[in-house]
């Protein structure tokens, strides 16, 4: 849930490009909240569809 992301992320809105640091921070927060060890590739298209970032640019 994007609303659970604290502080500096509150101003982020779907549809903008996020830099790698923000993406990694977001993924780390998601791992903590969802109690999972690994975020697999199936989640990237889901996040992309929500407009958080483009999976095609992830990791480049």
Secondary structure, DSSP 8 states (H G I E B T S, - for coil): -GGG--GGGTT--TTS---HHHHHHHHHHHHHHHT-S---HHHHHHHHHTTS--GGGTT-
